[in-house]
Amino acid sequence: MKKLTSLFLSNPVPFIFAFLCIVGLWIAKIPLPVFINDMVTRMSRNSFLTLSLIIPIVVGLGLNFAIVTGAMAGQIAAIVVMELGLKGLPGFIVACVIAIPLALFFGFSVGKLFNIAKGKEMVTGFIASFFANGFYQLVFLFIIGTSIIPFKNTTILLPQGWGVRSMVDLINIQYALDSIFRIKIPFGRFFINIPVITFLVIAGLCVAINFFLKTKMGQEFKAIGQEPHVSHIYGINVDRNRIIATMISIVLASFGQLIFLQNLGTVNTYASHEQVALFAIAALLVGGATVKKATVFNALLGVLLFHTLFVVSPQAGQKLFGQPQVGEYFRVFIAYGVVALTLALHAMKAKYSSSS
Amino acid sequence: MKEQIRSLVKTVGIPRLIILSFLLLLLVLALVTGMDVKRLLTDSMVRVGRNGLFVLALLLPLKAGLGLNFGLPVGIICGLIGLVLGLEWRLTGLNYILFASVVGTGLAVIAGYFYGVLLNKTKGQEMMVGTYTGFAMVSLMCIFWLLIPFKNYALIWAIGGKGLRTTLVLPAQTAQFLDNILSFKLVGVGIPTGTFLIFAIFCLFIYVFLRTKVGLSIIAVGANPLFALASGIKENKARMQATLLSTVLAALGIVIFAQSFGFIQLYLAPLMMAFPAIACILIGGATLRKASLIHVIIGTILFHTLLTITLPVVTQAVAITGEAGDITEVLRVIISHGMILYALTRKGGD
């Protein structure tokens, strides 16, 4: 009991959210198999994106709001694959290959910006993703389909002949990863679908992150995260490592978005990427991570708790107030609120430690 | 001559020169293609008056060293509550505007106080904390708009009878009330005199305020906190005053905005309202360390004129038809966030 109390006091956020989830589940009364199936899908869809946030935190960059640019790279790749007409797993792999150079470029640019705006990385990343989104819209609305970037596939293009539709059906690569090997577990009258390969990929990333943090570069990242000045004196190239960390994060985010999209099967060209950072970050923070410290465990627990809340809030809102929108706005509030709270707590701590 | 040009470019600044030349180009295009230039300029004037107070609200936090106040929605929400209550009680015209302003100001003082306390506790991360505090407040208020037990059937959803509508229409007596006061035509260009006067009065107020003891202490804290401390100025108090006034101005800003626009937008509409305002003051030439009234005024005029006239002119010139997306919207996103990014990544913030 004492141990549990100290665990709660050291990290209250996951406990509070676990409590909220349980209350929500109790109110919403969603049939258990339906809920579990939904959660399995959501875990497979969102974990990779949330995991992509860990490395920048280790290196001291804070929450990487610029993973939105990674998601853009993923989306660009997905739409290019649709245009090329590649199908299934090969299509998915080609999409990943197309996404890598784009994400590396975005990551490099954002990393450079982070180095110029030291101490303001988070707000810079946040604004940078909006800025990049502007160019993304410019290209997708006005340039694709013209003679500069000729696209032929009419299911992608708007009826006028240029510009990309706001909804693109990713029928070619839907379930490319999920359907390789799927287990169906009967549960009452329902089935729970487990996309084994997708979870193996996620597990692989978890192992890879933990392994990476033990390598020489990983150790350097940790050192920079804790003591950037001392690391610099010890001869670690701080700026270069920060750029590499950003690039890794954004490449992972582009894969994450592709995993997300292959499960969803459609892409909302002008919106799917916008909320990626918010939801991934909120999930990570709900899992008990802070601006300074995040683990694989935080990410996975966070996705579970945050998405449980996501699933139950509309239902709970319907049951409590007779309006499902209450729950929908509540979950938006939770996402923004948890980020605001964590940032505030972080800034308060940083202030006290610097003034003492 | 060369020297003079160089110094002129330096004082005006490259971003303003680029935007000004782009504006001129657009105007020439409009003239050539035979568009109603007077109409375009009238619309621009209206937009400038409508948005001025939001931009002005950013000045004091910048002066106090708080950075860009992304938390404007905190104040905007207070103003919205005043506006909505006034509609529920069927006030119109001047009464309505005064009522909304008083309620908005009262709430903004309270909200601004707490917001100021928060920003004082999170020194160094004000921009990020402010952004997400604003977002969280806006989304929390969405629940409030849904559950508020209003009776006026013009405000609530026709089906279901619960919750406020997303967009509320102001009665004809109220819409453009201030815009129409003393409004006149200057060489065919309509001037929303009342709104401009209000903006001018507030600019004058800030101008005088910055020369009072309180105003000077805000400037001192922003310029050099240690020096301010040495001269006996309480840093946190000055920051608090700046935040509070900014929040109040934002609340009044939405009242002015709504009367000019003729609509009140609820729910997630206030979410991104800080961003265009921030773009304005930065386009006007402000930096994280240096901002003045001139930047507010120039920035508002340049940015909003640009936004107003780009779409009609571009559509006319290129003759885009069909389902083309709104290129102004894309332009706005790129310019405003580009400007913010530029301000954030300038060496030393100046």
Interface residues (C-beta under 8 A of the other chain):
Chain A: L113 I116 A117 G119 K120 M122 V123 T124 F126 I127 A128 F130 F131 N133 G134 F135 Q137 L138 L141 F142 L158 P159 Q160 G163 F321 G322 Q323 Q325 V326 Y329 F330 V332 F333 A335 Y336 G337 V339 A340 L343 A344 H346 A347 M348 A350 K351
Chain B: L118 K121 T122 K123 G124 Q125 M127 M128 V129 T131 Y132 T133 F135 A136 V138 S139 L140 C142 I143 L146 L147 K162 G163 Y267 L268 F275 T321 G322 E323 A324 G325 I327 E329 V330 V333 I334 H337 G338 I340 L341 L344 T345 K347
